[in-house]
Amino acid sequence: MITNRESGTTVDEIASGIYRINTPVVRPSGGFTFNQYLVVDDQPLLFHTGLRKLFPVVREAIAAIMPVERLRYISFSHYEADECGALNDFLAVAPEAVPLCGAIAARVSIGDFADRAPQPLADGARVTLGTHVVRWIDAPHVPHGWECGFLHEETTNTLLCSDLFTQPGTGHPVLTDGDILGPSEAFRGQVEYYAHAPHTGALIERLAAIQPTTLACMHGSAWRGDGGVLLRALAKSVTGSA
């Protein structure tokens, strides 16, 4: 569903109660897309706020699905403009919302940056939204950022995987079962954004062991299929392991 024709912002359901909000941005270096994910439930959650300048169109897209002021949690993987740049804008329009992030992010960045105190999550901590349940997974430096982590929505088996499988360009399908590893690794070859820590492979394997069936990627299409196989292929490519 198109929610803003000028920006090209759209919103579509990728799993039961989980909506992908997508805005394409054209830059001199080429097109890029920014996705936010809205989990609609008794206590709705937004994963990624988008850049601060995208706040009006993201807010408009949320309002097409539910009242924005109903937001209860505003979550993200790590402290970066496209992850949480509009955090305070959303806190201003959703009076019951709190930032939901990893303990490190809460301590070193969000506790100071956010206009409302964050709710820090320890590794493995669960939050019940209603019928949906999200679990926080610490993933330092995967792909980058000491405070990095992911949310696994257990009811739909959706991994909110942030910058993993970043696909450049615009015009991607909303949800695909096609190849996203090839385009994302080609992009990494041009713009190396992985930290390559000693534990990178082990942390991706931890995600693979969950066997997610939907991957909610921040840039490009969301993906459906055997997430364990795809994540192990990513680990092999990133680490250069046999």
N, C-alpha and C positions, 0 to 999 in steps of 0.2 A: 504494500500500500504506500503510495506517495503521500508524504505529509507536508512537503515543501518543494514546490516545483522549481523555484529559483535556485536552491542549493542542491536539489536532487535527492534530498533526504527521504529515506523509505523506512518502513517498519514492517517486519514479517515474523511470524511464529516459526521457530526452528525446532522446538520440542514443546511438550505440553506445558503451557504457561510461561514459556521463555521466549522472549521477543528480541530479535536483532534489529537495532537501529543503525542505519548505514548512511554515511555522508561521504560522497566522493569529493576530493580536492585536487584540482589541477595545479601543478607546479612546473617551473621551468625544466626540472629534471624528470618530469613525467607525472602521471596521475597516481594517486594514493587514496585509499579509503580508510575511514575511521569508524569502528563499530563500538557500540555500547550494547549491553545486554540487560534487559529488564525482566526480572522474575516477578510475575504477578501472583500474589497470594495474600493471606491475611496480613502479613507484614512484608510488603514489597521491597525488593532489593534491586538496586542499579549497580551493575558491575562495569566500571570505567565511566567517568563523567564526560570524557571528550575534552578537547581544548577549550579554554575559557571563551574564545571567540565563537565556538560552536554551541554555546549554551542555549541561545534562543531557539535554534532548530532542533536540538535534542529535547529541550523542554516541550516544544510543540509536538514532537513525535510521541513522547510519553503521554501527553494529554489526549492524544488520539486513542489511547488504550485505557487509561485510567487517570483520575485526578493526580496531578503532580504532588500535591500536598500530602497524599497518602504514603509517600515514600517513608520507609522506616530505616533502611540501611543503604548507605552509599559506600560501595566497596571497590577495591582495585588491587592490582598485583604489586605495584611499587610506586615510588614517588617520582612522577614524570608528568610533564604537561598534558599529554594526551590521556594519561591514566586518571589524573585527579585535578587537572587545571581548573575545572568549573566546580570543584567541591564546595567552596563557600557560597557560590551562587545557588546551588541546590539546597544547601543548609538554610539559606535565607527564605526559600519558598516552601520548604517542607519542615515545619516546626518540630516534628517528632523524630526526624531523621538524625542518625548518628553515623560518623565515619566508622567503617568496619574494615580492619586491616591487620596485618601481622604485628606481633609485639615489637619487632625492631623498628618498623615504620612508625608505629605509634610513639615510640620513645625518641627517635632521632629526628623526625620530620613533622608528622601530622599533629602531634601534641602542641607544637608551636604554630604550624601553618593554619590549622583548621579553626574556624570560629566556634566550634563546639567540640568538646572533648571526645576523642575516639574511643571505641570499644576494641581493645587489643585482643588478638586471637593467638593462642598458643598453637603450636603444631598439632594437628589432629582435632582441634576444637570444632564442635558442631554447633550450628545455630538453626533452630527450627523456625521456618517462616510460615508454616501452616501445613499444607500437604507436601511442600518442598523442604528439604533439609540440605544445608550446605556445610561442607567440611573444609577447613583451611589446611593447606599443605605447604609447609615451609620449603622453599626452593632457592636458597641464596645463590646469587650470580647466574641463575638459569632463567632467561638467557643473560641477564645483566641486572645488577643492583643487589647490594648486600641484603636488602629487606624483601626481596622478591618472594612471591608465593602465588598459589592458585587456589581457586575454590572448585570443589567437586560437588555438583548437585546430585545427590544420591538417588532421588526418586526417578529422574529421567536419565540418570547415568551420563550427565553432561559435564565435561571438563571445561571450565571457564579458563582458557589457557593463554590469555593475554598475547604476548608477542611471539609465542611459538607458532611456526608455520605462517610467518608474515608473507603475504602475497602482494606484490606491487601491482600498480595499474588500477583501472576502474572497470565497471561493467561486469563484475563477477556475479555468478548466480548466487542467490541467497544461501542455498544449502546444496552441497555437492557430495557425490561419492567418488569423484574423479581424483586426479593427481594434484595434490597441493604441496607435496614434498619437493617435487622437481622445481616448480616456480619459486618456492621459498628458499631452497638451497642455492638456486641461481642468483637470487637477490642477495643472499648472504655472501656470495662470492664477490659481489660488487660493494656491499656495505657490511662489513663484518661487525655484527652487533652482539656476538656471544662473548662472554667473559672467559670461557675455557678454563674453568677452575678444575682442580684435581678430581672433584666429586661430580662433575657435570654428568657423566654417563650414568652414575649410580642414581642420581636424582631423577633423570629422565626415565630410568628403568622403574623407579618407584611409581611414577605416573603411569607407565605402561602396565604395571601390575594391577592397576585399578580396572583395566579393560573398559575404558569409556567408549560409548557408542556414538556420542556426539562431541565434537570439538568446537567450542565457541571461540573462534579466532578473532583477534582485534583488528586485523587488516586483511581484507579479502573475504572469501567465502567461509561460512561455517561448513563443517564436514561431518558426514555420517558414515559409519562403517566400523571395522575392527580397529579401534584406537590403539590397542596394545601393539599390534603389528606395525602400525604407522609410527608410533612413538619409538619403537625399537629401531626402526629404519632411520629415524631422525638421529637417535643416539649414535648409531653406527657412522652416519655421515659426519656428524659434528665432531666426534672424537677420533675418527679415522680408524676405528677398531675393525678387526676382521669379522 
